[in-house]
Amino acid sequence: MRWWDIEPVMALELELFPEDAWSPAMYWSELAETHPGGTRHYTVAQTPDGAITGYAGLMAVGAEGDVQTIAVAPGHQGTGLGATLLAGLVEESARRGCEELLLEVRVDNLRAQRLYERFGFQPVGVRRGYYQPADVDALVMRLDHPTYHPEHESKDPDHG
């Protein structure tokens, strides 16, 4: 993800997460840490004509990684793109030497939870009222010793 991706990412962010969308300033702050040696890694998936169909972000500090965000446009959900994006984050966390990878997911987002479970993430707790202003709880999930598993990848040509 680059600075010029923020505007289309924000359009998708607001469509997918209208109650608890990140702000453009949050994305600018995250991208400021994507430099070599930085703590962040962000990627986008695009169609051949450049339309963004998904995005994902990772924070990696020492032995701990955290999936900051992952999103897939409605017309591309169910195509394997989410798995491709997640596989990229898992691979990057392993490359950075993370011994565990954490994430938060809405307790009512069962589809995403099933995806994370396929990758070996296990529930480890709940953060009450994590998603605001909707006051929705987050399920905290952890993957110990992240590794790259190519069998989780989709052959989606839109990944960019």
N, C-alpha and C positions, 0 to 999 in steps of 0.2 A: 504494500500500500504506500502510496506517495501523497504528497499534499494535494495534488490535483484530484485525487480520488475522494477527498473528504466530502465534497458537495454531493456526488451521487451516492456515496455510502450513507450520508445523512438522510437522503430521500428514502432509501431502503430501511434505515434504522427507524425512522418515524412511521413508516408503513407497518413494520413488523412489531415494534415495541412502543406503541403510542403513549402508554402510561409511564414508561420508565426508560425512555430513550436517552442515550448519551447526548451530550451537547457537542457542538463543533469544537469548543475549547478543550474538551476531554480528549478528542481525537488528536488535536494539535499537540497536546501534552504527551500523549502516548507516542506519537510519531517522532517527537523530539528525542526519544530514547531508543530509536531504532538504528542509530549509528553503530559502526564497528565497536564492539566492546560495551554497547548499550544493553539495557535489561529487557528490551522489547523486540518482538518480531511480529509483523503484521503482513497479511497477504490478502489479495482479492482474486476472485474468479471472474472471468469475463467471457462474453460471447466473442466470436470472431470480429464483430464490428465494434467491440470495445465496451459494450454495456455491462455493467457490474451485476453479477448474478449471485454473489456471495462474498463474504469476508470473514476473516478470523484473526485473532490476536492472542499473543502469548507474552507473559511476563516470566522471566527466569532470573532468579537471584540466588547465587550459590547452588545448593543442592535442591532448591525448591522451585517448582514451576507452577504457574496458574494460568488457566485458560481465561483470558480477559473477556473475550466475546467470540461468538460464532453465529453466523446468520446466513440464511439461504433465501433468495427471492421466492415468493409463492409459486411461480410458474416452474421453478426448478427443484422444488421440494419433492422428495421421493425418487430422485434420479441418481442418488449416490454422491451428490456434490458435498453434502454435509460430511459424509464419511471421508471424502478426499481432503476436505479442509482440516478435519480433525486429525487425520493421518499425518498431514504436514506439520501440525502443531506437536504431535507426539514425537515425530522424528526430530524436530528442531529441539524439543526439550531434552531428548536423549543426546543429541549432538552437543548440547550445552552442559551436559553432565548432571542433569537433574535426577535425583533419586526418587522423587515423587512429583506427581502432577495433580493439582487440585482444580476443582471448578465448582461453581454454584449454578444450579438450574432450578427454575420455578418448579414447585411441587406439583403444579397442574400441567406441566409440559412432559407428558409421558412418552411422547415420540422421541424427544431429545434424550430422555433418560434411557430408553432402550438402545439408542445409538451408543451412548457412553458405556453402557453395560457390555455391548458387543466388543468394545475395545479393552474391557477388563476393569473399568472404573467400578468402585464399590461405594455404597453410601456410608458416610462416616459421621453425619450429623445434620442438624437443621439450624438454619439462621432464621429466627422468627422475625417477620416483618421486613425482610431484607429488600424486597422490591417495593419501592415507594413511588408514587403516593398510594398505590393500590393495596399496600399492606399485605403482600403475598409472601409466604415463607419460601426460603431457598433450601433445597436439598444440597448438602455438600457431599461431593464425591471425590474419591482419591484413586489414582493409579500409581501403584508402587513400581519402581524401576522401569520407567517408560522405555520402550524399544520400538523400533520401526517394524510394522507388520504389513507387508505389501498386499496380503490377502484382503485387508480392509479397504483398499483403494478401489475407487471406481475408475472406469476407463473413460470418464467424462472428458471430452475434448475442450470443454469450456474453462477448465482450470487454467488460470494464468498467473 
